[in-house]
Amino acid sequence: MEMVSPTILNLIIFVLAIYVGYHVVWTVTPALHTPLMAVTNAISAIVIVGAMLAAALTETTLGKSMGVLAVALAAVNVFGGFMVTRRMLEMFKKKDKKASTAGAKE
């Protein structure tokens, strides 16, 4: 009996990760969404470090360019995630209507 090809095995793991990730994300309650975003941003920061290591350790030009692209895309993901998290946290702040109307009357 032959062993399963590593490519097929990696594809199966990838499909299972997509399935599990989909069900985990869609069952998160809205109250936990902001902390989940913060943790996701931290994981993306770790991805940046891994992408920099992968880009530095490759020998081909294609590998280095793909590593640089991975670092750039992960950095955009981290920056955008923190912006979205900040906007979500601002939604929970109470608006001070009395102070703004009192200043306008005086």
RAQUICOR-V372929 format. One record per residue. N is the residue number from 1. RES is the residue in one letter. D_LAST is the distance of its C-alpha to the last C-alpha in Angstrom with 2 decimals. Layout:
n=[N | N]
res=[RES | RES]
d_last=[D_LAST | D_LAST]
//
This chain:
n=[1 | 2 | 3 | 4 | 5 | 6 | 7 | 8 | 9 | 10 | 11 | 12 | 13 | 14 | 15 | 16 | 17 | 18 | 19 | 20 | 21 | 22 | 23 | 24 | 25 | 26 | 27 | 28 | 29 | 30 | 31 | 32 | 33 | 34 | 35 | 36 | 37 | 38 | 39 | 40 | 41 | 42 | 43 | 44 | 45 | 46 | 47 | 48 | 49 | 50 | 51 | 52 | 53 | 54 | 55 | 56 | 57 | 58 | 59 | 60 | 61 | 62 | 63 | 64 | 65 | 66 | 67 | 68 | 69 | 70 | 71 | 72 | 73 | 74 | 75 | 76 | 77 | 78 | 79 | 80 | 81 | 82 | 83 | 84 | 85 | 86 | 87 | 88 | 89 | 90 | 91 | 92 | 93 | 94 | 95 | 96 | 97 | 98 | 99 | 100 | 101 | 102 | 103 | 104 | 105 | 106]
res=[M | E | M | V | S | P | T | I | L | N | L | I | I | F | V | L | A | I | Y | V | G | Y | H | V | V | W | T | V | T | P | A | L | H | T | P | L | M | A | V | T | N | A | I | S | A | I | V | I | V | G | A | M | L | A | A | A | L | T | E | T | T | L | G | K | S | M | G | V | L | A | V | A | L | A | A | V | N | V | F | G | G | F | M | V | T | R | R | M | L | E | M | F | K | K | K | D | K | K | A | S | T | A | G | A | K | E]
d_last=[87.40 | 85.13 | 81.75 | 78.61 | 77.31 | 74.35 | 72.50 | 72.90 | 71.88 | 68.70 | 67.92 | 68.36 | 66.02 | 63.43 | 63.61 | 63.39 | 60.34 | 58.62 | 59.53 | 58.36 | 55.14 | 54.30 | 54.81 | 52.95 | 49.81 | 49.69 | 50.03 | 47.01 | 44.32 | 40.78 | 39.67 | 42.21 | 41.51 | 39.09 | 41.51 | 44.33 | 42.60 | 42.15 | 45.85 | 46.86 | 45.08 | 47.00 | 50.24 | 49.52 | 49.11 | 52.58 | 53.84 | 52.72 | 54.87 | 57.79 | 57.48 | 57.51 | 60.63 | 62.28 | 61.56 | 62.94 | 66.09 | 67.20 | 69.81 | 69.49 | 67.05 | 66.13 | 65.34 | 63.16 | 61.26 | 60.74 | 59.52 | 57.01 | 55.86 | 55.51 | 53.41 | 51.11 | 50.69 | 50.09 | 47.45 | 45.64 | 45.93 | 44.46 | 41.52 | 40.78 | 41.19 | 38.66 | 36.15 | 36.75 | 36.53 | 33.19 | 31.80 | 33.27 | 31.75 | 28.26 | 28.83 | 29.11 | 25.78 | 23.17 | 20.08 | 16.80 | 14.92 | 12.63 | 11.19 | 10.68 | 9.09 | 6.69 | 5.62 | 5.68 | 3.79 | 0.00]
//
